[in-house]
Amino acid sequence: MPPSVVLKKYANRRLYDTEKSRYVTLHQVADYIREGRLVSVIDAKTKEDVTAFILTQIILEQAKNKNALLPVPLLHMIIRYGDNVMAEFLEKYFSPIFQNFVAHKKAMDNHFQQWVEMGLNMSDAAQKGFAGMNPFQPFFTPPRPSTDKNQEEDKT
């Protein structure tokens, strides 16, 4: 995993990347995270960790562009029941569920890619062999006449 990025937040709301010695935008910080990097944001004056605030700001900016992030009833509940209940829920339940979802999605994507590659790498003979193995074939084709010798003798 790439090393974490330490940013300093100044009073003018600008973020300074201490690794690259340049100012960055919220969009660039989101790109760091999409690349798999961890981001830590420290207030330049108070030395307070403001990472959660900046990451929340990024999410809200993305929601503003899409005009929704969370359903309105859920937002009402978050405000009504306060930060503590929501923080506890997110930490204890939502975070592990979301991590499991991402891991499961990656595994399914990997399996699907393997199936596609397997299908692309099949020889012509294997493809012809599988073509005759359609489990739905009996439902869509009329029955073939029997070629049993006993039936032929009965007809004569």
C-alpha contacts under 8 A as a table, 3 or more apart, distances in Angstrom:
res1	aa1	res2	aa2	distance
1	M	36	G	6.99
1	M	37	R	7.08
2	P	36	G	7.07
2	P	37	R	5.66
3	P	37	R	6.51
3	P	38	L	7.20
4	S	37	R	5.58
4	S	38	L	4.53
4	S	39	V	5.56
4	S	40	S	7.16
5	V	17	D	7.22
5	V	18	T	7.63
5	V	19	E	6.82
5	V	37	R	7.00
5	V	38	L	6.22
5	V	39	V	4.84
5	V	40	S	6.15
6	V	17	D	6.37
6	V	18	T	5.98
6	V	19	E	7.09
6	V	39	V	6.10
6	V	40	S	4.92
6	V	41	V	5.94
6	V	42	I	7.49
7	L	15	L	6.14
7	L	16	Y	5.29
7	L	17	D	4.71
7	L	18	T	5.87
7	L	39	V	7.37
7	L	40	S	6.09
7	L	41	V	4.67
7	L	42	I	6.22
8	K	15	L	5.56
8	K	16	Y	5.01
8	K	17	D	6.71
8	K	18	T	7.19
8	K	41	V	5.67
8	K	42	I	4.97
8	K	43	D	5.70
8	K	44	A	5.39
9	K	13	R	6.24
9	K	14	R	5.81
9	K	15	L	4.65
9	K	16	Y	6.45
9	K	41	V	6.59
9	K	42	I	6.00
9	K	43	D	4.75
9	K	44	A	5.56
10	Y	13	R	5.44
10	Y	14	R	5.48
10	Y	15	L	6.46
10	Y	16	Y	7.81
10	Y	43	D	6.34
10	Y	44	A	5.47
10	Y	45	K	7.15
11	A	14	R	7.30
11	A	44	A	7.85
11	A	45	K	7.71
14	R	23	Y	6.88
14	R	24	V	7.48
14	R	25	T	7.61
15	L	23	Y	5.58
15	L	24	V	5.60
15	L	25	T	6.79
16	Y	21	S	6.97
16	Y	22	R	5.69
16	Y	23	Y	4.29
16	Y	24	V	6.01
17	D	20	K	5.67
17	D	21	S	5.55
17	D	22	R	5.46
17	D	23	Y	5.87
17	D	24	V	6.44
18	T	21	S	5.00
18	T	22	R	7.18
24	V	28	Q	6.00
24	V	29	V	6.97
25	T	28	Q	5.17
25	T	29	V	6.40
26	L	29	V	4.99
26	L	30	A	6.23
26	L	58	I	6.11
27	H	30	A	5.07
27	H	31	D	6.30
27	H	58	I	7.45
28	Q	31	D	4.90
28	Q	32	Y	6.37
29	V	32	Y	5.08
29	V	33	I	6.53
29	V	39	V	7.66
30	A	33	I	5.13
30	A	34	R	6.22
30	A	58	I	6.93
31	D	34	R	4.95
31	D	35	E	6.20
32	Y	35	E	5.15
32	Y	36	G	6.72
32	Y	37	R	5.54
32	Y	38	L	7.59
32	Y	39	V	7.57
33	I	36	G	5.10
33	I	37	R	4.95
33	I	38	L	6.14
33	I	39	V	6.96
34	R	37	R	7.25
39	V	51	T	7.35
40	S	49	D	7.50
40	S	50	V	7.93
40	S	51	T	5.47
41	V	49	D	5.96
41	V	50	V	5.47
41	V	51	T	4.55
41	V	54	I	7.42
42	I	47	K	5.61
42	I	48	E	5.60
42	I	49	D	4.64
42	I	50	V	5.65
42	I	51	T	6.95
43	D	46	T	5.63
43	D	47	K	4.90
43	D	48	E	5.25
43	D	49	D	6.39
43	D	50	V	6.37
44	A	47	K	5.57
44	A	48	E	7.96
49	D	52	A	7.99
50	V	53	F	5.36
50	V	54	I	6.44
51	T	54	I	5.26
51	T	55	L	6.11
52	A	55	L	5.19
52	A	56	T	6.00
53	F	56	T	5.14
53	F	57	Q	6.14
54	I	57	Q	4.91
54	I	58	I	6.30
55	L	58	I	5.04
55	L	59	I	6.37
56	T	59	I	5.09
56	T	60	L	6.15
57	Q	60	L	5.05
57	Q	61	E	6.13
58	I	61	E	5.11
58	I	62	Q	6.31
59	I	62	Q	5.13
59	I	63	A	6.15
60	L	63	A	4.89
60	L	64	K	6.04
60	L	69	L	7.72
61	E	64	K	5.02
61	E	65	N	6.46
62	Q	65	N	5.22
62	Q	66	K	6.48
63	A	66	K	5.07
63	A	67	N	5.58
63	A	68	A	5.10
63	A	69	L	4.89
64	K	67	N	4.81
64	K	68	A	6.59
66	K	69	L	7.48
68	A	71	P	7.30
70	L	74	L	6.67
70	L	75	L	6.69
71	P	74	L	5.45
71	P	75	L	6.50
72	V	75	L	5.04
72	V	76	H	6.28
73	P	76	H	5.07
73	P	77	M	6.34
74	L	77	M	5.02
74	L	78	I	6.22
75	L	78	I	5.06
75	L	79	I	6.34
76	H	79	I	5.26
76	H	80	R	6.01
77	M	80	R	4.92
77	M	81	Y	5.94
78	I	81	Y	5.57
78	I	82	G	5.86
78	I	83	D	7.02
78	I	86	M	6.21
79	I	82	G	5.35
79	I	83	D	7.49
81	Y	84	N	7.91
81	Y	85	V	6.35
81	Y	86	M	7.54
82	G	85	V	6.04
82	G	86	M	6.68
83	D	86	M	5.22
83	D	87	A	5.86
84	N	87	A	5.15
84	N	88	E	6.05
85	V	88	E	5.21
85	V	89	F	6.15
86	M	89	F	5.06
86	M	90	L	6.08
87	A	90	L	5.18
87	A	91	E	6.01
88	E	91	E	5.20
88	E	92	K	5.89
89	F	92	K	5.39
89	F	93	Y	5.50
89	F	94	F	6.45
90	L	93	Y	5.67
90	L	94	F	4.62
90	L	95	S	5.75
91	E	94	F	6.36
91	E	95	S	5.59
91	E	96	P	7.78
92	K	95	S	6.71
92	K	96	P	7.09
93	Y	96	P	5.83
93	Y	97	I	6.24
94	F	97	I	5.15
94	F	98	F	5.93
95	S	98	F	5.17
95	S	99	Q	6.11
96	P	99	Q	5.05
96	P	100	N	6.14
97	I	100	N	5.15
97	I	101	F	6.15
98	F	101	F	4.94
98	F	102	V	6.23
99	Q	102	V	5.20
99	Q	103	A	6.22
100	N	103	A	5.07
100	N	104	H	6.00
101	F	104	H	5.09
101	F	105	K	6.01
102	V	105	K	5.04
102	V	106	K	6.16
103	A	106	K	5.18
103	A	107	A	6.26
104	H	107	A	5.06
104	H	108	M	6.15
105	K	108	M	5.11
105	K	109	D	6.04
106	K	109	D	5.08
106	K	110	N	6.10
107	A	110	N	5.05
107	A	111	H	6.19
108	M	111	H	5.03
108	M	112	F	6.05
109	D	112	F	5.14
109	D	113	Q	6.13
110	N	113	Q	5.12
110	N	114	Q	6.27
111	H	114	Q	5.06
111	H	115	W	6.26
112	F	115	W	5.05
112	F	116	V	6.22
113	Q	116	V	5.09
113	Q	117	E	6.15
114	Q	117	E	5.06
114	Q	118	M	5.98
115	W	118	M	4.98
115	W	119	G	6.15
116	V	119	G	5.13
116	V	120	L	6.20
117	E	120	L	5.05
117	E	121	N	6.11
118	M	121	N	5.19
118	M	122	M	6.34
119	G	122	M	5.47
122	M	126	A	6.05
122	M	127	Q	6.35
123	S	126	A	5.25
123	S	127	Q	6.29
124	D	127	Q	5.07
124	D	128	K	6.16
125	A	128	K	5.14
125	A	129	G	6.14
126	A	129	G	4.96
126	A	130	F	6.17
127	Q	130	F	5.17
127	Q	131	A	6.08
128	K	131	A	5.02
128	K	132	G	6.90
129	G	132	G	5.83
129	G	133	M	7.10
130	F	133	M	5.12
130	F	134	N	7.55
131	A	134	N	6.50
134	N	137	Q	5.39
135	P	138	P	7.38
136	F	139	F	5.60
136	F	140	F	6.88
137	Q	140	F	5.52
137	Q	141	T	6.24
138	P	141	T	5.71
138	P	142	P	7.53
138	P	143	P	7.66
139	F	142	P	7.93
147	T	151	Q	7.57
147	T	152	E	7.58
148	D	151	Q	5.53
148	D	152	E	6.71
149	K	152	E	5.11
149	K	153	E	6.36
150	N	153	E	5.19
150	N	154	D	6.32
151	Q	154	D	5.12
151	Q	155	K	6.51
152	E	155	K	5.34
152	E	156	T	6.91
153	E	156	T	5.42
